[in-house]
Amino acid sequence: MRKIVLDTETTGLDPKQGHRIIELAAIELEGRKVSLRRFHRYLNPEREIEAGAVAVHGLTYERLQNEAKFADIAPSFLEFIQGAELVIHNAPFDIGFLNSELELIGLPPLQNMVLDTLKVAREMHPGKKNSLDALCSRYAIDNAHRSLHGALLDTELLAEVYFAMTRGQESLLGVDRSPMERQPAVINLAASRPRLRVLMANADELAGHAQQLADIDKASKGGCLWKEQEGAG
């Protein structure tokens, strides 16, 4: 399934109070890298922007009043994300705003599958800060250029965070989970060469291994490829 990292910036915190989307960005992932396919628009919210929101993203109504309205870009946006899984940090916030915008123009809510990286991060790192900045710091992702929030910049950073959070799982067999091509082994050992000593794992080591797989499987919501391979072995 296609994966698209998505983020929005808004006039305030609650669409039920009439707040609107002012920036919308979505970038498509291609395997374990960001592709060149992306959707990015600034939008005219048709209302003033709260001072607290301006302090976060720096976008003012004066800057946006000549931009397109959401209704103008909705068809191309929906076409871009059609059939894709959306990767979003704090997904209820962005999905709530998007569904509110769609409702305003008489369209049904989004039906895409959604992966909330904030929820995953909280399960992987309980009791720790899991904001985008905190995750960039934890995974050594350079975000020094992020002085203000911005939907396009934040999708690019979140893509790197997503790759770091899933490292070692999707990359194990490839993101499409297709079987690895098996090549015949070439063995040419001299008869006089001493036999290799094989050390078998003890019961404690096997139990620790099983627990580690269980923890990974829980954090990835059943997506642990090691467990799949053990079951297929």
KOLDOVO-328044 format. One line per field, with one value per residue (C-alpha): z, y, x. Coordinates in pm, 1 decimal, always signed. Example, Ala and Ser with C-alpha at 12.3 -4.5 7.8 and 13.67 -1.06 7.14 Angstrom:
Z	[+780.0, +714.0]
Y	[-450.0, -106.0]
X	[+1230.0, +1367.0]
***
This chain:
Z	[+0.0, -80.7, +221.9, +238.4, +521.3, +587.1, +798.4, +827.6, +978.2, +1096.1, +1219.2, +1566.1, +1757.7, +1704.4, +1376.0, +1575.6, +1660.8, +1293.4, +1260.3, +917.4, +743.4, +607.2, +488.9, +367.9, +276.4, +178.7, +53.0, -84.5, +42.9, -200.1, -11.0, +256.5, +109.0, +28.6, -333.3, -549.8, -552.1, -315.3, -266.2, -99.6, -84.9, +121.6, +166.0, +222.4, +545.2, +489.6, +852.6, +1085.5, +1240.5, +1616.8, +1750.2, +1925.7, +1597.4, +1414.8, +1681.7, +1599.0, +1217.6, +1127.9, +872.5, +874.0, +701.3, +501.6, +365.6, +271.9, +151.1, -215.8, -193.8, -317.3, -96.5, +22.6, -213.1, -506.2, -422.2, -269.8, -591.5, -664.0, -297.5, -274.0, -597.6, -459.4, -138.9, -287.8, -162.8, +46.3, +414.0, +580.5, +825.3, +1060.0, +1394.7, +1625.8, +1356.1, +1525.6, +1498.1, +1122.9, +1029.5, +1230.6, +1037.5, +701.0, +761.7, +875.2, +552.2, +346.8, +528.9, +454.1, +80.1, +96.5, +64.2, +281.1, +541.7, +455.3, +441.1, +426.5, +668.3, +915.5, +1112.9, +1409.1, +1481.0, +1810.1, +1936.8, +1819.5, +1979.5, +2312.0, +2305.8, +2212.4, +2456.8, +2746.8, +2990.2, +2752.7, +2539.1, +2195.4, +2011.0, +1663.0, +1799.0, +2077.4, +1831.5, +1598.9, +1894.6, +2002.5, +1654.1, +1574.2, +1291.5, +1215.6, +1269.8, +1344.0, +1051.8, +1214.0, +1384.0, +1305.2, +1228.1, +860.8, +705.6, +427.8, +650.9, +918.8, +673.0, +564.2, +925.7, +1014.6, +722.0, +865.6, +1212.1, +1065.5, +895.3, +1222.7, +1423.5, +1181.0, +1113.9, +1102.1, +1028.0, +684.1, +571.9, +675.3, +366.1, +180.2, +220.8, -15.7, +204.2, -104.2, -41.1, -82.0, -386.5, -262.6, -423.7, -385.4, -139.2, -270.2, -17.2, -72.2, +252.8, +273.8, +439.0, +688.0, +805.0, +1163.5, +1209.4, +1319.9, +1679.5, +1704.1, +2025.5, +2086.8, +2277.0, +2630.2, +2775.4, +2922.9, +2594.3, +2400.7, +2648.4, +2617.8, +2239.8, +2250.3, +2482.9, +2256.8, +1956.8, +2159.6, +2255.6, +1893.2, +1775.1, +2030.8, +1940.8, +1568.2, +1614.5, +1477.9, +1213.7, +1344.2, +1045.4, +1263.1, +1415.0, +1069.9, +954.0, +1261.1, +1199.2, +836.1, +923.2]
Y	[+0.0, +349.9, +552.7, +929.3, +1148.6, +1435.3, +1750.9, +2067.5, +2413.6, +2584.4, +2911.5, +2764.3, +2442.9, +2343.5, +2312.6, +2307.1, +2670.8, +2759.5, +2723.9, +2631.4, +2477.2, +2729.0, +2494.9, +2135.8, +1911.8, +1545.9, +1357.9, +1006.5, +751.6, +524.6, +227.7, +360.5, +707.6, +1016.0, +1028.9, +1338.9, +1310.8, +1563.4, +1786.8, +2126.4, +2423.4, +2737.4, +2815.6, +3117.4, +3037.6, +3314.6, +3421.7, +3573.8, +3359.9, +3345.1, +3517.3, +3198.4, +3007.7, +3278.0, +3247.2, +2876.0, +2883.9, +3251.3, +3259.3, +3562.0, +3623.5, +3906.7, +3654.4, +3402.2, +3603.6, +3564.7, +3189.1, +2924.1, +2808.5, +2449.1, +2383.7, +2474.2, +2220.8, +1942.9, +1734.8, +1724.2, +1655.5, +1366.6, +1222.2, +1240.7, +1051.0, +804.4, +450.5, +547.6, +494.0, +831.5, +868.2, +1157.3, +1279.4, +1334.7, +1212.8, +1305.2, +1673.6, +1673.3, +1426.4, +1630.1, +1945.0, +1768.8, +1610.1, +1946.2, +2108.8, +1828.7, +1863.9, +2237.1, +2163.2, +1873.7, +1585.9, +1270.7, +1220.7, +1052.4, +673.0, +621.8, +400.0, +616.1, +549.1, +786.5, +814.7, +994.2, +693.5, +456.2, +670.2, +672.9, +294.4, +264.1, +532.8, +547.2, +832.6, +1031.8, +1338.1, +1231.9, +1560.0, +1580.8, +1781.9, +1527.9, +1238.9, +1418.3, +1457.0, +1093.5, +958.3, +1209.2, +1377.4, +1729.7, +1978.0, +2286.0, +2464.3, +2426.9, +2763.2, +2766.2, +2491.3, +2437.9, +2159.9, +2075.1, +2086.0, +1883.6, +1609.8, +1576.2, +1549.5, +1309.0, +1085.8, +1055.0, +988.2, +720.5, +550.6, +556.7, +419.0, +129.8, +61.9, -309.4, -415.6, -296.1, -301.1, -663.7, -812.7, -489.6, -269.2, -483.0, -785.6, -987.6, -1291.9, -1241.1, -1409.3, -1711.6, -1787.7, -2128.5, -2125.3, -2219.8, -2430.7, -2537.8, -2653.0, -2860.0, -3196.5, -3125.1, -2800.3, -2827.2, -2828.6, -2505.1, -2496.3, -2419.3, -2254.6, -2304.9, -2048.9, -2149.4, -2132.9, -1783.3, -1644.5, -1799.0, -1650.4, -1307.1, -1331.1, -1423.1, -1131.1, -887.0, -1002.7, -970.1, -610.8, -518.6, -685.8, -490.6, -155.7, -216.6, -349.5, -694.8, -579.7, -757.5, -937.1, -1153.8, -1316.1, -1368.1, -1538.3, -1760.4, -1865.1, -1944.2, -2133.5]
X	[+0.0, +119.9, +223.5, +185.0, +315.0, +74.0, +61.2, -146.1, -117.6, -435.9, -585.2, -640.9, -689.5, -1052.3, -1243.7, -1569.4, -1497.5, -1466.6, -1090.8, -958.5, -658.0, -407.2, -129.8, -156.2, +136.2, +157.9, +463.0, +467.0, +716.3, +894.3, +1027.5, +1261.6, +1298.9, +1093.3, +982.0, +957.2, +576.4, +426.0, +124.8, +169.6, -66.8, -110.3, -480.2, -699.9, -889.7, -1144.8, -1103.2, -846.5, -572.8, -529.9, -217.6, -109.8, -122.8, +73.4, +343.3, +371.9, +380.3, +430.6, +147.7, -83.3, -414.5, -254.0, -4.7, -276.6, -575.6, -480.1, -418.2, -662.6, -948.5, -976.5, -1267.8, -1041.8, -772.1, -985.4, -1023.6, -649.7, -568.4, -815.1, -679.1, -323.6, -403.0, -652.9, -591.2, -288.9, -217.8, -165.5, +124.8, +42.9, +179.5, -118.4, -354.8, -687.3, -595.7, -520.0, -795.0, -1045.5, -956.8, -957.2, -1296.3, -1431.9, -1310.5, -1463.6, -1793.7, -1802.3, -1795.8, -2040.0, -1793.1, -1774.1, -1498.5, -1170.3, -1170.3, -792.5, -608.6, -413.3, -95.1, -62.1, +311.5, +241.8, +45.6, +317.9, +589.2, +405.0, +387.5, +755.0, +877.5, +631.4, +678.0, +899.4, +835.9, +717.1, +670.5, +820.0, +1113.6, +1170.0, +1165.6, +1407.9, +1643.9, +1596.8, +1670.1, +1948.9, +1755.8, +1874.2, +1590.5, +1800.3, +1631.5, +1287.4, +1248.6, +875.3, +626.5, +552.5, +345.9, +593.2, +900.8, +724.2, +623.2, +986.0, +1103.4, +823.4, +918.8, +1270.4, +1125.7, +897.0, +1190.9, +1386.3, +1093.6, +1044.0, +1410.5, +1486.7, +1130.2, +1021.2, +1383.0, +1432.9, +1269.2, +1193.3, +888.5, +681.6, +759.6, +846.0, +1065.4, +1438.0, +1587.2, +1773.7, +2109.8, +2276.1, +2562.8, +2906.6, +3095.0, +3452.7, +3608.4, +3921.1, +3864.0, +4140.4, +3981.8, +3852.3, +3475.5, +3315.4, +3199.0, +2827.9, +2704.1, +2332.3, +2126.2, +2032.5, +1681.2, +1729.4, +1860.8, +1570.7, +1321.6, +1484.0, +1469.3, +1099.5, +1022.6, +1208.0, +1002.5, +682.7, +772.2, +846.9, +527.7, +321.4, +480.2, +426.2, +70.7, +145.7, +393.5, +702.9, +855.2, +1078.4, +769.2, +622.7, +940.5, +956.3, +598.2, +680.2, +995.8]
***
